[in-house]
Amino acid sequence: MKIKNWFWGLFFILGGAAIVINQLGYFEHINIVSLVFTIFLIPIIIKSIINAFWGGIFFPLALLGIIYAEPLGIANMVPWPILLTALLLTIGFEIMFHRNFKFHSKFIHTHHNENFDKVINEEDDSNVSVNVNFGSSIKYVNSKEFKIGIFTCHFGAMKVYFDNTTLHEGKAIIDLDVSFSGVELYIPKNWTVEINASTSLGGIDEKNRNMSDGKHTLIINGKVSLSGIEIIYV
């Protein structure tokens, strides 16, 4: 059995035990809804620490701060000050501790795969779809006629590489549905990227400088909630 299976199995068992203990009155100042949210947020924080997804660390911590504002004595900091603090911490840590992307992309691919639950590297059609829930996944888009990519990530981490991708007639669309997650998109530097996705208590950040040739356009649509999206030009 994989270590991750032990982790999640024990986590939910302990979560169930915590709910029973709460109902017995031992955590009388913590309601059941707060306890359930805590159970779901803690593993996200742990996996984000392992994978260095700063947004996946600070935003869940901010939510825990909101949930337990009264016991912690920080009621005057919720919700917007603490969420803004999480955003600024995420940006600051990304600036200070971002990875060095000057290495060859093959090195990057192999160097950071070990902490992810699943790596998808197969031939693709023009339409590509990846769905991650409470986990982590790396997807290499290997398509000669890429048209549409639908990427869903809830309470997880995702990396998508497009360096072996040819756009259909020079244009393609990505539709994002991301919440409580960290997503990295590795995009060739000669592509033009148009960002139309809506963000709610989250952000979309671009790393490295792209050198658009005007022949390739990737349009990013969708919605991002309490998450961080990084577009890294390679």
NORNOR-V577510 format. One record per helix or strand. SS is the DSSP state (H for helix, E for strand). FROM is the first residue (numbers start at 1). LEN is the number of residues. If there is no record, write none. Layout:
ss:SS from:FROM len:LEN
ss:SS from:FROM len:LEN
This chain:
ss:H from:3 len:21
ss:H from:32 len:20
ss:H from:54 len:14
ss:H from:69 len:4
ss:H from:75 len:3
ss:H from:80 len:18
ss:H from:105 len:7
ss:E from:118 len:6
ss:E from:127 len:7
ss:E from:136 len:7
ss:E from:146 len:1
ss:E from:148 len:7
ss:E from:157 len:5
ss:E from:167 len:1
ss:H from:168 len:3
ss:E from:171 len:9
ss:E from:182 len:6
ss:E from:192 len:4
ss:E from:198 len:3
ss:E from:203 len:5
ss:E from:217 len:9
ss:E from:228 len:6
